[in-house]
Amino acid sequence: MTKAEFLQQFNFTTPSDYDAFSLQRLAHFSQDVLRPAAVLIGLVERKNGLHVVFTKRAAHLKHHPGQVSFPGGKYESSDKLLLNTAVRETTEEVGIPSHMIEIIGTLPSLPTISQFSVTPYLAWIDASYQPKIDANEVAEVFEVPADFLFSPINLVNFHFQLKTVTHKVFAMPYQKHFIWGVTAQIIDAMQRQLAPFGGINSA
């Protein structure tokens, strides 16, 4: 996928809703209890096409240790705007300065079981960036080709029972990494927005 192809599909299609089954178990949360947060879907133009930046969270973290995610975090009052949260967190976690990040769009907010309302922002990232990882938060930074990421065949979903509640999980293996959870839910929605004939089966 090239930069031009991505822009054409993203700008001329309506953002897809997140998976209805996954959202259903969070329907009891009121907007008042959800804390604002933001992530950055960073697109990098390489010679072989677009890539997307991911982080692997540090193993010692209390929440979601070792999990793969987009750079991001919770809103702070000094951010003023939620998009600034996405940029600030990317700079802090990955070391990409704000002048190398160009916001190009946003996706709908997604509630999480940890009571955050996560807003994804899409951005171009200068291909010359050099990662400077904050080891307190991030163990690794890596890129996934957009052609792989947005191909529905590479994303799976399954149901499992925990006590009396049925959960639905999206997951994507990539090389040594395993992308799942909220990050994979966002990928699912993007796949369906970008795919000309729809994405994975939502059953």
PyMOL commands that set and color helices and strands:
alter all, ss='L'
color gray80, all
select helices_A, chain A and resi 3-11+20-24+77-79+82-94+98-100+146-149+152-154+181-194
alter helices_A, ss='H'
color red, helices_A
select strands_A, chain A and resi 35-46+49-57+68-69+72-74+101-106+110-111+116-125+138-145+156-162+165-174+177-180
alter strands_A, ss='S'
color yellow, strands_A
deselect
rebuild
show_as cartoon
